[in-house]
Amino acid sequence: MADEMDLAELGDITPQQADTQGPRSARDLEAVYDIPVTVSAVLGKATMQVSQLLKLGRGAVVELDRKLGEAIDIYVNNRLVARGEVVMVDDNRLGVTMTEIVKADRSI
């Protein structure tokens, strides 16, 4: 079909061109469906000196930069893509419910 494009052509499209070429179908993305990505959910962060880190032991509490109930950051391949809330999936597993999608900076 004339409307189909291969992956090499897709790599040559700039974000500005993609915006002007209209919506893509799911079939256009089939080539990337099986590519593995790393998804991380970050509860919070802390900064400390190495000397403080070495003093930590079992039962130590590290205070994070987030408050209880505040949204956590969700990263895909080290890029912030969403924010969400921690949920219990079953008796011993945690999951994340996405509550906000973070719009990507297209200038990069």
ZISUL-V920557 format. One record per pair of residues at least 12 apart in sequence whose ideal C-beta (glycine too) atoms are under 6 Angstrom apart, sorted by the first residue. I is the first residue (numbers start at 0). J is the second residue. D is the distance in whole Angstrom. If there is no record, write none. Layout:
# ZISUL-V920557
i: {I/I}
j: {J/J}
d: {D/D}
This chain:
# ZISUL-V920557
i: {6/14/36/36/37/38/39/40/40/40/41/42/43/43/43/44/45/45/70/79/80/81/81/81/82/83/83/83/83/84/84}
j: {30/105/75/76/76/75/74/71/73/95/72/71/63/64/65/64/61/63/82/101/101/97/100/101/99/95/96/97/98/96/98}
d: {5/4/5/5/6/6/5/5/5/5/5/5/3/5/4/5/5/5/4/5/6/5/5/6/4/5/5/4/5/5/6}
